[in-house]
């Protein structure tokens, strides 16, 4: 009986893990560890993390979000830009719009604190039309922890130097399909 239970458990776990392909981005591998229906957008959001990271403990992540009721990615990005610019702990880095292809991308920094550790979260979002209805969003985020002004300067130099590279990488990356299933793994 224990053996049958163990086999069923392995099959169940392998089925859950195989719902989505891992995402390879900038020499890192990200695995789907969180998926849920967002009540405010009525669409699913998927979040991928590195091997030993998860929703509550991460340094890098990839997000894929479906907004079924949003039909204008450029306008959405412009409104998102205004929110970033008017948020006290955020700094806009760049907004790119392509009205002809109805796509946009934005990069910015957010200052935060987690477990008494200060950090800058570097975010890039790409917005584009869904093939049938609504809008897809692809997110890449990195947390840079710091303890002093010298580390802040190093982070600022790194982000400034690499921002265009990561924007281009995200813009040219295809957005994987959203997995419409509730998933939550904590390693």
C-alpha positions in Angstrom: 0.0 0.0 0.0 2.8 2.4 0.8 4.5 1.6 -2.5 1.3 2.4 -4.4 0.9 5.7 -2.5 4.5 6.6 -3.2 4.2 5.9 -6.9 1.0 7.9 -7.1 2.7 10.8 -5.3 5.6 10.7 -7.8 3.2 10.7 -10.7 1.2 13.6 -9.3 4.3 15.6 -8.6 5.7 15.0 -12.1 2.4 16.1 -13.6 2.4 19.3 -11.7 6.0 20.1 -12.5 5.6 19.4 -16.2 2.8 21.9 -16.7 5.2 24.4 -18.1 8.6 24.3 -19.7 11.4 25.9 -17.7 12.4 29.4 -19.0 16.0 30.0 -20.0 17.0 33.7 -19.8 20.4 35.3 -19.5 22.2 32.0 -18.6 19.7 31.3 -15.8 17.0 28.7 -15.6 13.6 29.6 -14.1 10.9 27.1 -13.1 7.2 27.8 -12.7 6.5 27.9 -8.9 3.5 30.2 -8.6 0.3 30.5 -10.7 -3.0 32.1 -9.7 -6.0 33.9 -11.1 -5.8 37.6 -10.3 -9.2 38.9 -9.3 -8.3 42.5 -10.3 -7.4 41.5 -13.9 -9.5 38.3 -14.3 -6.4 36.7 -15.8 -3.8 34.2 -14.7 -0.3 35.2 -13.6 2.6 32.8 -13.6 5.9 33.4 -11.8 9.1 31.5 -12.5 12.0 31.4 -10.0 15.5 30.1 -9.9 16.1 26.6 -8.5 16.2 27.3 -4.7 14.1 30.5 -4.8 10.4 31.1 -4.5 7.7 33.7 -4.2 8.8 34.7 -0.7 12.6 34.4 -1.2 14.1 35.4 -4.6 16.8 37.4 -6.3 15.7 37.0 -9.9 12.3 36.1 -11.4 10.3 36.0 -14.6 6.6 36.7 -14.6 4.0 36.1 -17.3 0.6 37.7 -16.9 -2.6 37.7 -18.9 -4.9 40.6 -18.9 -8.0 39.5 -20.9 -9.8 42.9 -20.6 -6.9 45.1 -21.7 -6.7 45.7 -25.4 -4.2 48.6 -25.8 -0.7 47.7 -24.6 0.8 51.1 -25.5 -1.8 53.0 -23.5 -1.5 50.6 -20.6 2.3 51.1 -20.6 1.8 54.9 -20.7 -0.5 54.7 -17.6 1.9 52.3 -15.9 4.7 54.9 -16.6 2.7 57.6 -14.9 2.3 55.4 -11.8 6.0 54.6 -11.6 6.9 58.3 -12.0 4.4 59.3 -9.2 5.5 56.6 -6.8 7.9 57.9 -4.2 10.2 54.9 -4.0 10.4 54.3 -7.8 12.7 55.7 -10.5 11.7 55.3 -14.2 14.6 54.3 -16.4 13.1 54.0 -19.8 9.8 53.7 -21.7 9.8 52.3 -25.2 6.7 52.3 -27.4 6.0 50.8 -30.8 2.6 52.0 -31.7 2.8 50.3 -35.2 3.1 46.8 -33.6 1.1 47.8 -30.5 3.9 46.8 -28.1 5.7 48.7 -25.3 8.3 48.1 -22.6 9.3 49.9 -19.4 12.2 49.6 -17.0 12.4 51.1 -13.6 13.9 50.7 -10.1 11.9 50.3 -6.8 13.5 50.8 -3.4 12.5 48.2 -0.8 13.3 46.4 2.4 13.0 42.7 3.2 14.0 41.1 6.5 15.8 44.3 7.5 17.8 44.2 4.3 17.5 47.1 1.9 17.4 46.5 -1.8 16.7 47.9 -5.3 14.3 45.9 -7.4 15.2 46.3 -11.1 12.0 45.6 -13.2 11.4 45.4 -16.9 7.9 44.8 -18.3 7.0 44.1 -21.9 3.3 44.6 -22.9 1.9 43.2 -26.1 -1.5 42.1 -27.6 -2.6 38.5 -26.9 -3.1 36.6 -30.2 -6.9 36.3 -29.6 -8.0 38.7 -26.9 -6.5 41.0 -24.3 -2.9 41.7 -23.4 0.1 39.7 -22.3 2.8 41.0 -20.0 6.3 39.6 -19.6 8.3 40.7 -16.5 12.0 40.3 -15.6 13.0 41.4 -12.1 16.3 41.3 -10.1 16.8 42.3 -6.5 20.1 44.0 -5.6 20.7 44.1 -1.9 22.9 46.8 -0.4 24.2 48.0 3.0 26.1 51.2 2.1 26.4 54.1 -0.4 29.3 52.5 -2.3 27.1 49.4 -3.0 24.3 51.8 -4.2 26.7 53.4 -6.6 27.9 50.0 -7.9 24.3 48.9 -8.4 23.4 52.2 -10.2 26.4 51.8 -12.5 25.5 48.1 -13.3 21.9 48.9 -14.0 22.7 51.9 -16.2 25.3 49.9 -18.1 23.0 46.9 -18.7 19.5 48.4 -19.0 19.4 48.6 -22.8 20.7 45.0 -23.1 18.0 43.6 -20.8 15.3 45.7 -22.5 16.3 44.4 -25.9 16.5 40.8 -24.6 13.0 41.0 -23.1 11.5 42.8 -26.1 12.8 40.1 -28.5 11.9 37.2 -26.2 8.6 35.5 -27.1 6.0 35.4 -24.3 5.3 31.8 -23.3 1.7 30.8 -22.9 0.1 31.3 -19.5 -0.6 28.2 -17.4 -4.2 28.5 -16.2 -3.9 26.5 -13.0 -3.4 27.4 -9.3 0.2 26.4 -8.3 2.2 27.3 -5.3 5.6 25.7 -4.4 7.8 26.8 -1.6 11.3 25.2 -1.5 
